[in-house]
């Protein structure tokens, strides 16, 4: 029989919640340090962002630079940054997904979420 009439041990629940919060904070800090790349135009433009989505670097191959067609270069830059951000979002899912499931998927027994 569970002590307390079937109620979960509140001290244990609080410890689990604190551990999950610490794990989540560590994962977020790791994401902020981790860099991922995206590219466009067959690698003519490459963007590097952190796992948190902060743009860190942009590399443009000289072949992509046409003074008569800056619009295409702008499109390639946007596409490379979008690709890098998609990779960052995938990384976030990998790092934070299990933690979020623990918070919202019944990871703490007895809590309503």
C-alpha positions in Angstrom: 0.0 0.0 0.0 1.2 3.5 -0.8 1.7 5.7 2.3 -0.5 8.7 2.4 -3.7 7.1 1.0 -2.3 6.5 -2.5 -0.9 10.0 -3.0 2.6 10.2 -4.5 5.4 11.3 -2.3 5.6 15.1 -2.8 9.3 15.3 -1.9 10.0 12.7 -4.5 7.9 14.6 -7.1 9.7 17.8 -6.3 13.1 16.1 -6.7 12.1 14.7 -10.1 10.9 18.1 -11.2 14.1 19.8 -10.1 16.2 17.1 -11.9 14.1 17.5 -15.1 14.5 21.3 -14.9 18.3 21.0 -14.5 18.5 18.5 -17.4 16.4 20.9 -19.5 18.7 23.8 -18.6 21.8 21.8 -19.5 20.3 20.8 -22.8 19.5 24.4 -23.6 23.0 25.5 -22.7 24.4 22.8 -24.9 22.2 23.9 -27.8 23.4 27.5 -27.4 27.0 26.2 -27.9 26.4 23.7 -30.6 26.6 25.0 -34.2 24.9 23.5 -37.2 25.2 24.4 -40.9 22.8 24.9 -43.8 23.6 25.5 -47.4 22.0 26.6 -50.7 23.0 26.7 -54.3 24.9 23.5 -54.1 27.1 24.9 -51.3 27.7 28.3 -52.8 26.2 29.9 -49.7 26.6 28.3 -46.2 25.1 29.5 -43.0 26.1 28.5 -39.5 23.6 28.9 -36.6 23.6 27.7 -33.0 21.2 25.0 -31.9 19.3 27.9 -30.4 18.9 29.5 -33.9 21.5 32.4 -33.5 23.3 33.1 -36.8 27.0 32.8 -36.3 28.6 32.7 -39.7 27.8 33.2 -43.4 30.1 32.0 -46.1 29.6 33.0 -49.7 31.6 31.4 -52.5 32.8 34.1 -55.0 31.1 32.3 -57.8 27.8 33.2 -56.2 28.5 36.9 -56.5 27.2 38.5 -59.6 26.9 42.3 -59.4 24.2 42.2 -62.0 22.1 39.7 -60.1 22.2 40.4 -56.3 18.6 39.1 -56.0 19.7 35.5 -56.6 22.5 35.9 -54.1 20.0 37.2 -51.5 17.7 34.3 -52.2 20.6 31.9 -51.7 21.5 33.5 -48.4 17.9 33.3 -47.2 17.7 29.7 -48.2 21.0 28.8 -46.5 19.9 30.5 -43.2 16.5 28.7 -43.4 18.2 25.4 -44.0 20.5 26.0 -41.0 17.6 26.9 -38.8 15.7 23.8 -39.8 18.8 21.8 -38.8 18.8 23.7 -35.5 15.2 22.9 -34.9 15.9 19.2 -35.6 18.7 19.4 -33.1 16.4 21.0 -30.6 13.9 18.1 -31.0 16.7 15.6 -30.4 18.0 17.3 -27.3 14.8 18.7 -25.8 12.2 16.2 -27.1 12.8 13.5 -24.5 12.8 16.2 -21.7 9.6 17.8 -22.9 7.9 14.4 -23.1 9.0 13.8 -19.5 7.3 17.0 -18.5 4.1 16.7 -20.5 3.9 13.0 -21.1 3.3 11.7 -17.6 6.9 11.9 -16.6 5.9 13.0 -13.1 3.2 10.6 -11.8 0.3 12.3 -10.1 0.6 15.6 -11.9 -2.2 16.5 -14.3 0.0 17.2 -17.4 
